[in-house]
Amino acid sequence: MVTALLNQVTVVVVTHESAHCLRGLDGLLSQCPHVIVSDNGSADGTPEQAQRLWPHAHVLRHGRNLGFGAANNRALDAVRTPFAFLLNPDCQLTVEGLGELISAAHELSDAAILAPQLVSVTGKPEINYRWPKTRWLSTGPRASGPVCVGFVCGAAMLFRMARFEKVGFFDEQFFLYYEDDDLCLRLFNAHLPMVLLPQVQAVHFSRGSVKGAAPWRSEYVRGYHHAQSKLIFAVKHQSLETALQLRRYLLLTTTLAMPLRLIAFSPKLLARMWGRWRGLMEWKRHD
């Protein structure tokens, strides 16, 4: 039964310097007949290692970092199965868990996305779902059963491919971060349901995909693109004036906080904050 379900899905993994994560994915990817690894210019042997581990996989070597959404889009263009399961390199899901997601998708035929509950390595549930931030704040207890939501984290998402004809996939102006917020908001506005299944759990080794040979550089990039994407999202879904106000606020708070990070020295947080400041300073407004 599970084998038949796995034939209906293509697992998509976007990688960038992710060789240290690949072994953790082997339990799932070695059992899935349809796998696409979309590699963003890794120099640590990621595409070669992926091809050795999974000879049946289609490894896309982009030669440079296209960004998270763009690399997913290139893989999604090659999907020929009814479902695609997008999985971050730092997330692990069992074969049975993926089978349960696909089985639920057959029962919930309107759903565009189904997602598992992300949990930490200690088993603590993470908040990987909510309502759109632009509408209202999410409150109340965590889900105890299948629930329709307005956002699910892009770390682990099952796409019903036919439901995306109306809205498309990821907006490639988001290089990193907020591409899942944007996609989910477009689905929400198009009345295309997203469902979280809390009984299906994926272990999330948070930030594990960027803990390679240059972690400080990764933190800088994280801060830079998070700041830029935050402003791009504000322009697209709110207004240019909202984005400009947000930029002024973030520049002020980041500038004031950086000396404190120097005093209470934390290289990781300082690198991230410096990246955020540069991202805010170099953001180009679009009128």
Secondary structure by P-SEA (a helix, b strand, c coil): caaaaaaabbbbbbbccccccccccccccccccbbbbbccccccaaaaaaaaaccccccccccccccaaaaaaaaaaaccccbbbbbcccccccaaaaaaaaaaaaaaccccbbbcbbbccccccccccccccccccccccccccccccccccccbbbbccccccccccccccccccaaaaaaaaaaaaacbbbbbbccbbbbbccccccccccaaaaaaaaaaaaaaaaaaaaaacccaaaaaaaaaaaaaaaaaaaaaaaaaccaaaaaaaaaaaaaaaaccccc
